[in-house]
Amino acid sequence: MFPLRDENPTFHTSIATMAIIAANALVWIFVQGLGSEPRLIQSVCSLGLIPAELLRTLPPGTAIPIAERYYCVIEADPNWWTLLTSMFLHGSWGHIIGNMWFLWVFGDNVEDVMGPIRFTVFYLLCGLAAAAAQILSNPYSPVPMVGASGAIGGVMGAYAILYPWHRVETLVFFGFFARVIYLPAITMLGYWFLLQVLGTLWSFGPATGGVAFWAHIGGFLAGIGLVRFFLSPERVRCCRRRRRLAAWVPD
């Protein structure tokens, strides 16, 4: 399933959502060279999150093949800033476009009931929770983790709690065929979360890269757990008057 848009209007300008998308785009252009080598590899090695480096579970100087003729080298001192910088890096055009599209579809409505500052803090905390989940799942992994999908998973978790029954226009693939259908947000996002859980069944093997399923799960659950602490009472009252929020959301 791929979300195209949601039938859920916003009543405030999505300043933080647009700023986060712009920040990711600028990093992709000026730091990662639009995915060109060697800048893409250099950015992933120096700014990506490497669990084994952070926790010192591999000796310094260990070389990890990251692409043909390219290696990341474990450094002696853990680079804790990569917990943050890794959220703004991506591995390919498809990676960044897919992530930013999901953020655009679901982020504006979550920001609508939080406000830009609360939403930004919420987003970053979900990203940190996602990183922690991925690290705990495999503390010996030498593979750099990059991408905004953990933080965006938190936004999706918050959306599922806030607007479970709002319809999402979704492109559904049936083999070689595709069809657009309308689904409640809880169905579309629940299906996405189920895929992440199933993905963990084959993520315990040797660290060879791929999808950070545990980061997605950690971010999604963090979003569910944190959302109530970041709601703006004034914005909630505004939005409740003009559209339907979940019953649990306080006035």
Legacy VTK file of the C-alpha trace (Angstrom):
# vtk DataFile Version 3.0
C-alpha trace
ASCII
DATASET POLYDATA
POINTS 251 float
0.000 0.000 0.000
1.169 3.515 -0.800
-0.712 6.576 0.545
-1.529 9.245 -2.025
-3.345 11.753 0.181
-5.670 11.913 3.162
-9.115 13.455 3.411
-8.120 15.482 6.446
-7.807 19.273 6.066
-5.363 21.356 8.096
-6.188 24.706 9.655
-2.684 26.040 10.301
0.370 26.395 8.076
2.576 23.296 8.425
5.762 25.249 9.153
7.707 22.468 10.889
6.715 19.756 8.417
7.852 21.872 5.485
11.058 22.862 7.315
11.956 19.227 8.039
11.326 18.270 4.419
13.477 21.214 3.291
16.273 20.220 5.697
16.310 16.667 4.342
16.342 17.967 0.774
19.230 20.371 1.483
21.276 17.602 3.108
20.604 15.354 0.112
21.761 18.079 -2.272
24.717 19.678 -0.498
26.005 16.932 1.816
25.185 13.782 -0.125
25.684 15.217 -3.602
22.276 14.062 -4.871
23.356 10.472 -4.280
26.561 10.656 -6.302
29.670 8.746 -5.307
31.873 9.171 -3.384
29.914 11.852 -1.473
27.011 9.520 -0.746
29.326 6.864 0.727
31.356 9.433 2.669
28.248 10.971 4.226
26.821 7.585 5.205
30.109 6.488 6.827
30.804 9.741 8.674
27.270 10.827 9.626
25.309 7.552 9.642
24.585 5.717 12.888
26.769 2.615 13.358
25.621 0.637 16.442
28.926 -1.246 16.820
30.859 2.027 16.804
28.519 3.746 19.250
28.603 0.864 21.749
32.243 -0.125 21.034
31.266 -3.716 20.301
33.765 -3.915 17.431
37.433 -2.931 17.650
38.522 0.418 16.169
39.878 0.127 12.663
37.417 -2.576 11.588
36.603 -2.002 7.910
33.038 -2.640 6.745
32.408 -3.011 3.000
29.656 -0.572 2.123
29.852 -0.659 -1.680
32.229 -1.857 -4.353
35.694 -0.479 -3.471
34.303 1.512 -0.520
34.568 0.788 3.206
33.440 2.388 6.442
36.019 2.201 9.229
35.041 1.908 12.896
36.508 4.847 14.804
37.972 4.736 18.314
35.626 7.343 19.772
31.859 6.923 19.390
30.248 9.704 17.381
27.103 10.359 19.423
25.973 13.151 17.109
25.134 10.490 14.522
21.972 9.754 16.548
20.730 13.063 15.142
22.532 13.410 11.824
21.459 9.951 10.644
17.820 11.148 10.631
18.583 13.570 7.814
20.539 11.222 5.530
19.234 8.878 2.850
20.623 6.134 0.683
18.923 6.750 -2.670
16.434 8.900 -4.553
13.663 6.398 -3.827
14.547 6.427 -0.139
14.280 10.188 0.328
11.261 10.680 -1.958
9.305 7.900 -0.239
10.122 9.184 3.245
9.311 12.801 2.468
6.039 11.822 0.808
4.905 9.900 3.902
5.907 12.858 6.078
3.956 15.273 3.885
0.805 13.109 3.893
0.699 12.501 7.657
2.889 15.180 9.231
0.766 18.239 8.524
-2.247 16.947 10.458
-0.166 15.883 13.451
1.546 19.271 13.498
-1.895 20.865 13.241
-2.757 19.814 16.816
0.749 20.297 18.249
2.153 23.460 16.739
5.551 23.709 15.013
7.818 23.721 18.085
6.099 20.826 19.862
5.950 18.888 16.617
9.675 19.355 15.951
10.606 18.114 19.429
8.169 15.212 19.068
9.656 14.301 15.676
13.225 14.294 16.983
12.323 12.242 20.072
10.622 9.638 17.895
13.743 9.526 15.743
15.913 8.952 18.816
13.571 6.217 20.037
13.761 4.586 16.605
17.562 4.676 16.701
17.582 3.165 20.197
15.310 0.327 19.078
17.549 -0.461 16.123
20.689 -0.373 18.266
19.187 -2.681 20.891
18.022 -5.114 18.226
21.620 -5.645 17.042
24.284 -3.859 19.110
27.048 -5.577 17.110
25.845 -4.288 13.742
28.585 -2.509 11.742
26.084 -1.326 9.114
25.409 2.454 9.077
21.762 3.335 9.638
20.414 6.365 7.765
16.979 7.708 6.998
14.065 9.659 8.426
11.713 6.685 8.439
12.021 6.008 12.185
10.987 9.563 13.071
8.279 9.474 10.401
7.097 6.182 11.895
6.455 8.170 15.086
4.386 10.685 13.120
2.394 7.827 11.608
1.806 6.306 15.044
0.500 9.652 16.289
-1.746 9.996 13.235
-3.224 6.535 13.811
-4.123 7.539 17.379
-5.425 11.014 16.565
-7.328 10.360 13.333
-8.005 6.608 13.140
-11.110 6.869 10.947
-10.124 9.572 8.491
-9.889 8.140 5.009
-6.581 7.803 3.181
-6.513 7.541 -0.605
-4.245 4.549 -1.076
-2.614 2.939 -4.091
-2.845 -0.815 -3.574
-0.809 -3.223 -5.688
-2.171 -6.636 -6.651
0.760 -8.273 -8.378
1.155 -6.414 -11.672
-2.092 -4.495 -11.161
-2.759 -1.438 -9.025
-5.942 0.181 -7.826
-6.759 3.293 -5.806
-9.015 2.639 -2.821
-10.011 4.617 0.270
-9.096 3.121 3.629
-9.430 4.297 7.227
-6.082 5.537 8.473
-5.996 2.851 11.155
-6.247 0.156 8.465
-3.549 1.567 6.201
-1.146 2.392 9.046
-1.901 -0.837 10.883
-1.011 -2.762 7.734
2.266 -0.815 7.460
3.110 -1.602 11.086
2.320 -5.292 10.568
4.766 -5.383 7.650
7.482 -3.988 9.911
6.801 -6.640 12.554
6.925 -9.387 9.932
10.127 -7.860 8.592
11.878 -8.448 11.914
11.512 -12.202 11.383
14.336 -12.121 8.821
16.347 -9.228 10.301
18.250 -11.282 12.878
20.743 -12.749 10.414
24.162 -11.333 9.517
24.185 -7.558 9.198
24.061 -6.950 5.486
22.058 -3.735 5.337
18.541 -3.251 4.094
15.464 -1.990 5.941
15.743 -0.949 9.599
12.521 -2.655 10.694
13.194 -2.225 14.405
13.697 1.500 13.929
10.299 1.716 12.248
8.661 -0.223 15.066
10.415 1.809 17.759
9.463 5.105 16.142
5.826 4.071 15.612
5.399 2.944 19.237
7.155 6.068 20.510
4.715 8.185 18.528
1.770 6.370 20.086
3.214 6.783 23.579
4.343 10.396 23.282
1.565 12.041 21.283
-0.642 12.974 24.246
2.221 14.920 25.882
2.742 17.191 22.872
-0.805 18.256 22.060
-1.561 21.966 22.185
-4.860 22.449 24.082
-5.672 25.558 22.050
-5.072 23.802 18.750
-6.998 20.718 19.845
-10.013 22.880 20.699
-9.780 24.575 17.301
-9.545 21.303 15.425
-12.287 19.616 17.450
-14.742 22.338 16.506
-14.027 21.898 12.811
-13.440 18.174 12.361
-13.541 14.843 14.175
-10.678 13.824 16.451
-10.408 10.517 18.289
-12.630 10.342 21.368
-9.711 10.125 23.825
-8.180 13.463 22.773
-8.874 15.987 25.580
-10.735 19.220 24.903
LINES 1 252
251 0 1 2 3 4 5 6 7 8 9 10 11 12 13 14 15 16 17 18 19 20 21 22 23 24 25 26 27 28 29 30 31 32 33 34 35 36 37 38 39 40 41 42 43 44 45 46 47 48 49 50 51 52 53 54 55 56 57 58 59 60 61 62 63 64 65 66 67 68 69 70 71 72 73 74 75 76 77 78 79 80 81 82 83 84 85 86 87 88 89 90 91 92 93 94 95 96 97 98 99 100 101 102 103 104 105 106 107 108 109 110 111 112 113 114 115 116 117 118 119 120 121 122 123 124 125 126 127 128 129 130 131 132 133 134 135 136 137 138 139 140 141 142 143 144 145 146 147 148 149 150 151 152 153 154 155 156 157 158 159 160 161 162 163 164 165 166 167 168 169 170 171 172 173 174 175 176 177 178 179 180 181 182 183 184 185 186 187 188 189 190 191 192 193 194 195 196 197 198 199 200 201 202 203 204 205 206 207 208 209 210 211 212 213 214 215 216 217 218 219 220 221 222 223 224 225 226 227 228 229 230 231 232 233 234 235 236 237 238 239 240 241 242 243 244 245 246 247 248 249 250
